Amino acid sequence: MEHPLNIPNGSAAVNISVIDSTRMRLPCSHLLTPEIPQHQYLDLPSFSFLIDHPVLQRKILFDLGLRKYFSSHPPAVHKFLAESGWELQVTKDIPEILKEGNLCPDDIEAVVFSHHHFDHLGDLSQFPSTTEVVVGPGFKDAYLPGWPVMDESSLVDDEWKKHTIREISFNDGPNSLSIGGFPAIDYFGDGSFFLLDAPGHTIGHLAALARVSLASTSAELQRDKFVFLGGDICHYPGVFRPTKSFPLHFEAQAAFYACPASFFLDVHPENNCETPYYRMPAHCTVDKESAERSIRKLCEFDGNEDILVIIGHDASLIGKLDFFPKTINGWKRGAKNAFQWAFLKDFCNGI
């Protein structure tokens, strides 16, 4: 039977682990609009994801979070941090965390970057030249070469030029796919992991869809389960929740957070339970219309009970999902509702 989001059938599943060692604190207005008085600051992680194909014995990373040693950032990043006032804390680089799980950078065949911003780039210098770098369409022309060849670049040219850089094309004729409206490619060729063209935030922005379990006869696994990695399609769950197809039941959430039933409705800028709390500001996009289209498509994945959506900075998942070296393959449909609405606690901080 055809999947409602046109996800192709697959013969394999991957293991996926969330890696986190980062905290960023910044004003909500830098990433969200409109302003909501009850919510002034964002305290965010910046996730990296290990995708492990157990049959093929191939491992890749999706994003690298922040690098631990800020002094090695290019001048453009230092300038941004000085002017923005963002507070950053990084305890470990991704390779350090991998080693704690008995892996090393040599085990990683490729790093897929959702986009070029410093809070996703990590420290590429710690990976060998054999590690391929995978980027989205238009990335090379827009963002390479790095600093110091290009003064304003957030990339360090010496780190990037030692790697093979593969720029994905989503127009390969018979090999092209469309999943949930996103142009897509089958990375491993067996339906276990797809890269998705999700433009708007930056040129060449990528998302991903991982098949994490295959259907079985058990009640929980009558259909395949997936994890959608959204990168920075948006920066906060309230940008794509609630929606008309996935409305917020205020009474249930009010009981969970010990708030009056009307509270979450009162703080909503449009005072309803069927539109998101926030939008992505134009200053966070290179193409506002494309960004809005990508977010609308993301909403369709989020509303599917077999797909767990994780964006790159979703702090509401901390304490609710297992982190590396454990996998998140075993996420339960019954617990998904708690993940999806956990961001509401941010509005309760002042009451």
C-alpha positions as CSV (number, residue, x, y, z in Angstrom):
1,M,0.0,0.0,0.0
2,E,1.3,3.4,-0.9
3,H,2.4,5.5,2.0
4,P,0.4,8.8,2.5
5,L,3.7,10.8,2.2
6,N,5.0,8.7,-0.7
7,I,7.7,7.1,1.3
8,P,9.1,4.3,-0.8
9,N,9.2,0.8,0.6
10,G,12.5,-0.3,2.2
11,S,14.3,-3.5,2.8
12,A,16.4,-2.3,5.7
13,A,16.4,0.1,8.7
14,V,19.2,2.1,10.2
15,N,20.1,2.8,13.9
16,I,20.0,6.4,14.9
17,S,21.5,8.0,17.9
18,V,21.3,11.6,19.1
19,I,24.6,13.3,20.2
20,D,24.4,16.4,22.4
21,S,27.0,18.4,24.3
22,T,25.9,21.9,23.5
23,R,23.8,24.7,25.1
24,M,23.0,28.0,23.5
25,R,21.1,30.8,25.2
26,L,19.7,33.7,23.1
27,P,16.7,36.0,22.8
28,C,13.6,34.4,21.3
29,S,13.3,37.3,18.9
30,H,16.5,36.3,17.1
31,L,14.8,33.1,15.8
32,L,11.1,33.6,16.3
33,T,8.2,36.0,15.6
34,P,6.0,37.4,16.9
35,E,7.2,38.1,20.4
36,I,5.3,36.3,23.2
37,P,5.9,38.1,26.6
38,Q,5.8,34.9,28.6
39,H,8.7,33.5,26.5
40,Q,11.8,35.7,26.3
41,Y,14.8,33.4,25.9
42,L,15.7,30.2,24.2
43,D,17.9,27.6,25.8
44,L,18.9,25.3,23.0
45,P,21.0,22.3,22.3
46,S,22.6,21.7,18.8
47,F,22.2,18.1,18.0
48,S,24.4,15.8,15.9
49,F,23.0,12.4,14.8
50,L,24.8,9.1,14.2
51,I,23.2,7.0,11.5
52,D,24.5,3.4,11.6
53,H,23.6,0.9,8.9
54,P,24.1,-2.4,10.7
55,V,23.9,-4.6,7.6
56,L,26.2,-2.6,5.4
57,Q,28.4,-1.6,8.4
58,R,28.4,2.0,7.2
59,K,28.2,5.0,9.5
60,I,27.5,8.6,8.8
61,L,26.9,11.8,10.8
62,F,24.2,14.3,10.2
63,D,25.6,17.7,11.5
64,L,28.3,18.2,14.1
65,G,26.9,20.7,16.5
66,L,29.2,23.3,17.9
67,R,33.0,23.1,18.2
68,K,34.5,23.1,21.7
69,Y,37.3,25.6,21.0
70,F,35.7,28.8,19.9
71,S,39.1,30.4,19.2
72,S,39.4,28.4,16.0
73,H,36.2,29.9,14.5
74,P,36.7,32.3,11.6
75,P,36.5,36.0,12.3
76,A,32.9,36.2,10.9
77,V,31.7,33.9,13.6
78,H,33.5,35.8,16.3
79,K,31.9,39.0,15.0
80,F,28.5,37.5,15.0
81,L,28.8,36.1,18.6
82,A,30.1,39.5,19.9
83,E,27.2,41.4,18.3
84,S,24.4,38.9,19.0
85,G,25.3,38.2,22.6
86,W,24.6,34.5,22.3
87,E,25.9,32.5,25.2
88,L,27.5,29.2,24.2
89,Q,28.6,26.2,26.2
90,V,30.2,23.1,24.7
91,T,31.7,20.4,26.9
92,K,32.9,18.0,24.2
93,D,33.5,17.8,20.5
94,I,31.6,15.1,18.6
95,P,34.7,12.9,18.2
96,E,35.3,12.9,21.9
97,I,31.8,11.6,22.5
98,L,32.1,9.0,19.7
99,K,35.3,7.6,21.5
100,E,33.2,7.1,24.7
101,G,31.0,4.8,22.6
102,N,34.1,3.0,21.2
103,L,34.0,4.7,17.8
104,C,36.5,7.1,16.2
105,P,36.4,9.6,13.4
106,D,37.9,7.0,11.0
107,D,34.7,4.9,11.4
108,I,32.6,7.7,9.8
109,E,32.4,7.5,6.1
110,A,30.6,10.8,5.6
111,V,29.4,13.9,7.4
112,V,26.1,15.3,6.0
113,F,25.7,19.0,6.8
114,S,22.2,20.3,6.9
115,H,23.7,23.8,6.2
116,H,26.7,26.0,6.7
117,H,26.0,27.8,10.0
118,F,28.6,27.5,12.7
119,D,26.3,25.8,15.3
120,H,26.1,22.8,12.9
121,L,29.6,22.6,11.5
122,G,31.5,21.3,14.6
123,D,35.2,20.8,14.1
124,L,35.7,19.1,10.8
125,S,39.5,19.1,11.3
126,Q,39.2,16.2,13.6
127,F,38.0,13.9,10.8
128,P,40.4,12.2,8.4
129,S,40.5,13.2,4.7
130,T,38.7,9.8,3.9
131,T,35.5,11.2,5.5
132,E,33.4,12.6,2.7
133,V,31.5,15.8,3.2
134,V,27.9,15.9,1.8
135,V,26.1,19.1,1.2
136,G,23.0,20.4,-0.5
137,P,22.4,21.9,-4.0
138,G,24.1,25.2,-4.5
139,F,26.3,24.9,-1.4
140,K,29.7,25.1,-3.1
141,D,29.0,28.2,-5.2
142,A,27.4,30.0,-2.2
143,Y,29.7,29.1,0.6
144,L,33.1,27.9,-0.7
145,P,35.9,28.6,-0.5
146,G,36.0,29.2,3.2
147,W,38.0,31.7,5.3
148,P,40.5,33.2,4.9
149,V,40.0,33.1,1.1
150,M,36.5,34.5,1.7
151,D,36.6,37.0,4.6
152,E,33.0,36.6,5.6
153,S,32.8,32.8,5.5
154,S,31.8,30.7,8.5
155,L,33.9,27.8,7.1
156,V,37.6,27.2,7.7
157,D,39.0,26.6,4.2
158,D,41.9,24.4,5.3
159,E,39.5,22.1,7.1
160,W,37.2,21.7,4.1
161,K,39.6,21.5,1.2
162,K,41.2,18.2,2.5
163,H,37.9,16.4,2.1
164,T,36.0,15.2,-0.9
165,I,32.8,17.4,-1.0
166,R,29.8,15.8,-2.6
167,E,27.0,18.2,-3.5
168,I,23.7,16.4,-3.8
169,S,21.6,16.8,-6.9
170,F,17.9,16.0,-6.6
171,N,17.3,16.0,-10.4
172,D,18.8,12.7,-11.4
173,G,16.0,11.6,-13.7
174,P,14.8,8.0,-12.9
175,N,16.6,8.1,-9.5
176,S,14.8,11.2,-8.3
177,L,12.1,10.8,-5.6
178,S,9.6,13.0,-4.0
179,I,8.7,12.3,-0.3
180,G,6.0,14.4,1.3
181,G,6.6,17.0,-1.3
182,F,10.4,17.2,-0.7
183,P,12.7,16.1,-3.5
184,A,14.7,13.2,-2.1
185,I,17.5,10.7,-2.8
186,D,17.9,7.2,-1.3
187,Y,21.3,7.5,0.4
188,F,22.1,3.8,0.9
189,G,19.9,2.5,-1.9
190,D,17.7,0.3,0.2
191,G,15.0,2.7,1.5
192,S,16.6,3.0,5.0
193,F,17.8,6.6,4.8
194,F,16.8,9.5,2.6
195,L,18.2,13.0,2.1
196,L,15.6,15.7,1.5
197,D,15.9,19.0,-0.3
198,A,14.4,21.5,2.3
199,P,15.4,25.0,1.1
200,G,14.6,28.4,2.6
201,H,16.7,28.8,5.8
202,T,19.9,28.7,3.7
203,I,20.9,27.7,0.2
204,G,21.1,24.0,0.0
205,H,19.5,23.2,3.3
206,L,19.1,19.4,3.8
207,A,16.8,17.4,6.0
208,A,16.7,13.6,6.3
209,L,14.3,10.7,6.9
210,A,15.5,7.6,8.6
211,R,13.6,4.3,8.6
212,V,14.3,3.0,12.1
213,S,12.1,-0.2,12.2
214,L,10.4,-2.5,9.7
215,A,6.8,-3.7,10.1
216,S,6.2,-6.9,12.0
217,T,3.2,-8.7,13.4
218,S,3.3,-7.0,16.8
219,A,0.7,-4.3,17.5
220,E,3.3,-1.6,17.9
221,L,5.0,-2.4,14.6
222,Q,2.3,-3.1,12.1
223,R,3.9,-0.3,10.0
224,D,7.4,0.9,9.6
225,K,8.6,3.7,11.9
226,F,10.7,6.7,11.0
227,V,12.6,9.6,12.4
228,F,12.6,12.9,10.5
229,L,15.7,15.1,11.0
230,G,14.7,18.6,10.2
231,G,18.0,20.5,10.7
232,D,17.0,24.2,10.8
233,I,13.9,24.0,8.6
234,C,12.9,26.0,11.7
235,H,14.4,26.4,15.2
236,Y,11.6,25.7,17.6
237,P,8.6,23.3,17.8
238,G,6.1,26.1,18.2
239,V,6.8,27.1,14.6
240,F,5.1,24.0,13.3
241,R,2.7,23.1,16.2
242,P,-0.3,23.1,16.5
243,T,-2.0,22.8,13.1
244,K,-5.5,22.2,11.9
245,S,-4.6,18.5,11.3
246,F,-2.8,18.3,14.7
247,P,-4.6,20.7,17.1
248,L,-3.6,21.3,20.7
249,H,-6.0,19.9,23.3
250,F,-5.5,22.5,25.9
251,E,-7.3,20.7,28.7
252,A,-5.0,17.7,28.5
253,Q,-1.9,19.9,28.4
254,A,-3.1,22.2,31.1
255,A,-3.5,19.2,33.5
256,F,0.0,18.0,32.6
257,Y,1.7,21.4,33.3
258,A,-0.6,22.3,36.2
259,C,-1.7,25.4,34.4
260,P,-5.2,26.8,33.9
261,A,-6.9,25.3,30.9
262,S,-7.1,28.7,29.2
263,F,-3.4,29.6,29.7
264,F,-2.0,28.1,26.5
265,L,-4.8,29.6,24.5
266,D,-4.3,33.0,26.1
267,V,-0.6,33.2,25.3
268,H,-1.2,32.2,21.7
269,P,-0.8,35.2,19.4
270,E,-3.9,34.2,17.4
271,N,-5.8,32.8,20.3
272,N,-6.5,29.4,18.7
273,C,-5.5,25.8,18.9
274,E,-5.0,25.1,15.1
275,T,-2.1,27.4,14.1
276,P,1.5,27.5,15.3
277,Y,2.6,29.9,18.1
278,Y,5.4,31.3,16.0
279,R,6.7,31.9,12.5
280,M,10.2,31.9,11.2
281,P,11.4,35.5,10.8
282,A,12.4,36.7,7.3
283,H,15.9,37.5,8.7
284,C,16.4,33.8,9.4
285,T,15.9,32.9,5.7
286,V,17.5,33.3,2.3
287,D,14.1,32.7,0.7
288,K,11.0,33.4,2.9
289,E,8.5,31.7,0.6
290,S,10.7,28.6,0.3
291,A,11.1,28.5,4.0
292,E,7.4,28.6,4.6
293,R,6.8,25.8,2.1
294,S,9.4,23.6,3.8
295,I,7.7,24.3,7.2
296,R,4.3,23.4,5.8
297,K,5.7,20.1,4.5
298,L,7.3,19.4,7.8
299,C,3.9,19.8,9.5
300,E,2.6,16.8,7.4
301,F,5.4,14.6,8.7
302,D,4.8,15.8,12.3
303,G,1.2,14.8,12.0
304,N,1.9,11.2,11.0
305,E,1.9,8.9,13.9
306,D,4.7,6.7,12.5
307,I,7.2,9.5,12.2
308,L,9.1,11.2,15.0
309,V,10.2,14.7,14.0
310,I,13.4,16.1,15.5
311,I,14.7,19.6,14.6
312,G,18.3,20.5,15.3
313,H,17.7,22.6,18.4
314,D,14.7,20.9,20.1
315,A,15.4,21.2,23.8
316,S,12.1,19.7,24.7
317,L,13.5,16.2,23.8
318,I,16.2,16.4,26.5
319,G,15.3,13.9,29.3
320,K,12.6,12.3,27.1
321,L,14.8,10.4,24.6
322,D,17.9,8.3,25.0
323,F,21.1,9.8,23.8
324,F,24.3,8.3,22.4
325,P,25.5,5.5,22.7
326,K,21.8,4.4,23.0
327,T,19.6,4.7,19.9
328,I,16.1,6.2,19.6
329,N,14.9,3.4,17.3
330,G,12.5,2.2,20.0
331,W,10.5,5.4,20.3
332,K,6.8,4.6,21.1
333,R,3.8,6.0,19.4
334,G,2.1,6.4,22.8
335,A,4.9,8.7,24.0
336,K,5.1,10.8,20.9
337,N,2.4,13.1,22.2
338,A,4.6,14.0,25.2
339,F,7.5,14.8,22.9
340,Q,5.4,17.0,20.6
341,W,3.9,19.2,23.3
342,A,6.8,19.4,25.7
343,F,7.8,22.8,24.4
344,L,4.8,24.3,26.1
345,K,6.7,24.2,29.4
346,D,8.6,27.2,28.1
347,F,5.5,29.4,28.4
348,C,5.0,28.3,32.1
349,N,8.3,29.7,33.4
350,G,6.9,33.0,34.5
351,I,3.8,31.7,36.3
